[in-house]
Amino acid sequence: MTDQPPWIERFVLLYFSGPDGRAKVPEIFPAHHAYTQEFQARRPGELLLTGPFAEPVEGQPGAMNVFTTRQAAEEFAASDPFVTREVVASWTVRTWLTSPE
């Protein structure tokens, strides 16, 4: 029998900005922040980490969020003002395996 690490599944929501996305952030951030707080209150413990990358890189995600379930990640993205008001042009959820240690 091979010893396999006891991986913990997490779900990373990656946001890709649209062409004018970064310019829209100051206007839409208050609604996004309020939505994030409301989501955390409604689904405690499911959103573990959230935030933008410090240095934008063309073609790479501009922000990421880490969730305990894929369902939570997808629900969050579907109603996030950054998505609905087109700061984010597209998003994807990836399964991330973390070590418990």
C-alpha positions as CSV (number, residue, x, y, z in Angstrom):
1,M,0.0,0.0,0.0
2,T,1.4,3.4,-1.0
3,D,1.2,6.2,1.5
4,Q,-0.7,9.0,-0.2
5,P,-0.9,12.5,1.4
6,P,-4.3,13.2,2.9
7,W,-5.1,16.1,0.5
8,I,-7.6,18.7,1.4
9,E,-9.7,20.0,-1.5
10,R,-10.1,23.7,-1.9
11,F,-11.7,25.6,-4.8
12,V,-9.9,28.6,-6.3
13,L,-12.1,31.1,-8.2
14,L,-10.0,33.0,-10.7
15,Y,-11.2,36.3,-12.1
16,F,-10.0,37.6,-15.5
17,S,-10.5,41.3,-16.0
18,G,-12.1,42.8,-19.0
19,P,-10.5,45.5,-21.2
20,D,-11.8,48.3,-18.9
21,G,-12.1,46.2,-15.8
22,R,-9.4,47.8,-13.7
23,A,-10.8,51.3,-14.5
24,K,-14.2,50.3,-13.1
25,V,-12.9,48.9,-9.8
26,P,-13.1,52.2,-7.8
27,E,-16.7,52.7,-8.7
28,I,-17.9,49.1,-8.2
29,F,-15.6,48.0,-5.3
30,P,-18.0,49.2,-2.5
31,A,-20.8,47.0,-3.9
32,H,-18.4,44.1,-4.3
33,H,-17.1,44.5,-0.7
34,A,-20.6,44.6,0.7
35,Y,-21.5,41.5,-1.3
36,T,-18.4,39.7,0.0
37,Q,-19.3,40.6,3.6
38,E,-22.9,39.5,3.1
39,F,-21.8,36.2,1.5
40,Q,-19.5,35.5,4.4
41,A,-22.3,36.2,6.9
42,R,-24.7,34.0,5.0
43,R,-22.2,31.1,4.4
44,P,-19.7,31.3,7.3
45,G,-16.4,29.6,6.8
46,E,-16.8,28.9,3.1
47,L,-14.8,31.9,1.7
48,L,-11.3,31.5,3.1
49,L,-9.3,34.0,1.2
50,T,-10.0,36.8,-1.3
51,G,-8.1,39.5,-3.1
52,P,-6.4,40.8,-6.2
53,F,-2.9,40.1,-7.4
54,A,-0.5,43.0,-6.7
55,E,0.9,43.2,-10.2
56,P,-1.4,42.7,-13.1
57,V,0.0,40.4,-15.9
58,E,-1.7,40.4,-19.3
59,G,-3.6,37.2,-19.9
60,Q,-3.4,36.1,-16.3
61,P,-6.1,36.2,-13.6
62,G,-6.4,39.6,-11.8
63,A,-7.8,38.2,-8.6
64,M,-8.5,34.9,-6.8
65,N,-10.7,33.7,-4.0
66,V,-10.4,30.4,-2.1
67,F,-13.5,28.4,-1.1
68,T,-14.2,25.2,0.8
69,T,-16.7,24.0,-1.9
70,R,-17.1,24.4,-5.6
71,Q,-20.8,25.3,-5.1
72,A,-19.8,28.2,-2.9
73,A,-17.3,29.5,-5.4
74,E,-19.8,29.3,-8.3
75,E,-22.6,30.9,-6.3
76,F,-20.3,33.7,-5.2
77,A,-19.1,34.5,-8.8
78,A,-22.6,34.3,-10.2
79,S,-23.8,37.3,-8.1
80,D,-20.6,39.2,-7.5
81,P,-21.0,42.9,-8.7
82,F,-17.5,42.6,-10.2
83,V,-19.0,39.9,-12.5
84,T,-22.4,41.3,-13.0
85,R,-21.1,44.8,-13.7
86,E,-18.4,43.6,-16.0
87,V,-15.2,44.3,-14.1
88,V,-14.6,40.6,-14.6
89,A,-14.8,39.4,-18.2
90,S,-14.6,35.7,-17.3
91,W,-14.0,33.4,-14.4
92,T,-13.1,29.8,-13.7
93,V,-13.0,27.5,-10.7
94,R,-10.1,25.1,-10.2
95,T,-9.7,22.4,-7.6
96,W,-6.6,22.9,-5.5
97,L,-5.2,20.2,-3.3
98,T,-3.5,21.4,-0.1
99,S,-1.6,19.5,2.5
100,P,-3.1,19.4,6.0
101,E,0.4,20.1,7.5
